[in-house]
Amino acid sequence: MSLSRTLALATLCAASLLAGCSTTSPDVINRQDANRLSTVVDAVVLSTRPVTVAGQQSGVGSAAGGAVGAIAGSSVGGRRDSMVGGILGAVAGAVVGNAVERSVTQEEAVEILLQLRSGERRSVVQAKGNEDLKPGDAVIIVTTGGKARVTRAPKS
């Protein structure tokens, strides 16, 4: 396998790892939220709709892509050509790396419109979890550290 292919594969693997770093799934609890007291509020689902949570752009994809592009581009031609190739490769790699990072960190999610017992309405966006919530379902809103998740209410 060529050096440029190996580096491109390494960039793709790094970007894939980024995808696992962030989730809004109600089935995944962040380590810092474990063993913390949460507020629980009863509600009823009014409606749900599919939404997409935009991918993040932390700069890791751009940096990795730029490095790979620079190395791959610098292996072109003689000394002068390799400098120009390295610069162009770095720019192109950064653009591609940024796009890959944004794409792999994008999440399919659901917006849930809720009616609280008090009559107030709330909306929560979370990644699709294992539960398929429908209008009329009794649910609980669990709030921990300013973050909320919605899950089916336990049977009494």
PyMOL commands that set and color helices and strands:
alter all, ss='L'
color gray80, all
select helices_A, chain A and resi 3-19+31-33+60-74+79-104
alter helices_A, ss='H'
color red, helices_A
select strands_A, chain A and resi 39-53+107-116+121-127+138-144+147-152
alter strands_A, ss='S'
color yellow, strands_A
deselect
rebuild
show_as cartoon
